[in-house]
Amino acid sequence: MKKFKWLLWIMFVGIALYTLAFLNGFGGETIPKNRTKEQYEFEKTFEPLFKFLEQDKKEFTGLKAYTSRVYIKNQDEVKKYEVDLNITQSDIKGDYTITLGEDNKTVPVTYSNGKLNYGSEVTPLYDEEILNLVVQRDFFTSLDVKETFKSAETELREIVYQPENNSDLYKHLKSKYDLPEETTCIVLVNHSSSTIYRVTIQLKSNQKIVQISSVIFEKE
């Protein structure tokens, strides 16, 4: 009888350990150490955005529109650059808008093989590195989650990551936009109306702010 009870105890412990291992990734998925299970599952809903950002050559299949924006505030000076592309036809067309203070100029553009062709002369041209922004999935995984938000009314889902100043992406953008050492980087992703995904990367110092956004609009 004692031997039978001992076997039952071993079986119980084995089942408990297997269940725990399964919940922590043994069943095919490994939850990163800097994520709770809830955060991990919530973050998976942004996979279409993460996959798009990883692409060196952007694949627009399944999308109806794409927007790329750069906002720069240097003390009292504000500059905005925005490209809006319509992807509903084989020829990808759109607009490029420059806003300097209260003045703005919009020119038509076409997109092909990662490059913009402009319908008229404009200066400066849009930064094609930002237009084709590449952010690896591992970058997001490396960031700690500060907070998550989900609204049942508006279908808005959002993740705000903890500020960072150590990644290669941070160092590259800080150098690109000539930002000082005390600059911090805040990253957030959101998903709204079930088809709109956005990533925002904000680099902020005491006197200068650079905010980069990429937005994809999926076909319904």
Secondary structure, DSSP 4 states (H G I P E B T S, - for coil): -HHHHHHHHHHHHHHHHHHHHIIIIITS----TTS-HHHHHHHGGGHHHHHHHH-SS---TTEEEEEEEEEEEETTEEEEEEEEEE-SSSSEEEEEEEEETTEEEEEEEEEETTEEEESS--SSPP-HHHHT----HHHHHHSPEEEEEE-TTT--EEEEEPPBS-SHHHHHHHHHTT--TT-EEEEEEEEETTTEEEEEEEEE-SSEEEEEEEEEEE--
